[in-house]
Amino acid sequence: MRLELIEKALEKVPDRELLVNLAARRAKELANNSHPMVAVDAKERTRYLDIALREIAEGLIGYESVEDEESVSS
């Protein structure tokens, strides 16, 4: 994994733990034959996690924050 990919992804998802979970889930989808949303050079072996981080850094993968029911109803 390249450090610059992580830094760019952190600009979109500033919470490191959330970024780890988001990237891991997307990498798992890619491993299960999901198509990448970024251009991938077929000649070089790009890791699924690197692809996921690129997608996050480019704003193609995002997240929604869901609040607890207790805090919403209060």
C-alpha positions in Angstrom: 0.0 0.0 0.0 1.3 3.4 -0.8 1.3 6.1 1.8 0.1 8.7 -0.6 -3.1 6.6 -1.3 -3.8 6.4 2.4 -3.3 10.2 2.9 -5.6 11.0 0.0 -8.2 8.6 1.2 -8.0 10.2 4.7 -8.9 13.5 3.2 -12.3 12.0 2.2 -12.7 9.8 5.3 -10.9 11.5 8.2 -11.6 8.7 10.7 -8.9 6.1 10.4 -10.9 3.3 11.8 -13.8 4.0 9.5 -11.4 4.2 6.5 -9.9 0.8 7.4 -13.4 -0.8 7.6 -14.6 0.9 4.4 -11.5 -0.1 2.4 -11.5 -3.6 3.7 -15.2 -4.1 2.8 -14.6 -2.7 -0.7 -11.5 -4.9 -1.2 -13.5 -7.9 -0.2 -16.1 -7.0 -2.8 -13.4 -6.6 -5.4 -12.0 -10.0 -4.5 -15.5 -11.5 -5.0 -15.5 -10.3 -8.7 -16.9 -6.8 -8.3 -15.7 -4.5 -11.0 -13.3 -1.6 -10.1 -14.6 1.9 -10.5 -11.1 3.2 -11.4 -8.9 2.3 -14.3 -6.6 -0.7 -13.5 -3.7 -1.6 -15.6 -4.0 -5.3 -16.5 -0.3 -5.6 -16.9 0.5 -4.8 -13.3 -0.8 -6.7 -10.3 -2.7 -4.1 -8.3 -3.9 -5.2 -4.9 -7.6 -5.0 -4.1 -6.9 -2.8 -1.1 -5.0 -0.3 -3.3 -7.9 -0.2 -5.7 -10.3 0.4 -2.9 -8.2 3.2 -1.5 -8.0 4.8 -4.9 -11.8 4.6 -5.2 -12.2 6.2 -1.8 -9.6 8.9 -2.5 -11.3 9.8 -5.8 -14.7 10.1 -4.0 -16.2 7.1 -5.8 -16.8 5.2 -2.5 -18.4 6.9 0.4 -20.3 6.3 3.6 -23.3 7.5 5.5 -23.3 8.1 9.2 -26.1 6.4 11.0 -27.0 7.7 14.5 -28.3 5.5 17.3 -32.0 5.3 17.7 -31.8 6.7 21.2 -29.9 9.8 20.2 -32.3 10.4 17.3 -35.5 10.1 19.3 -34.2 12.3 22.2 
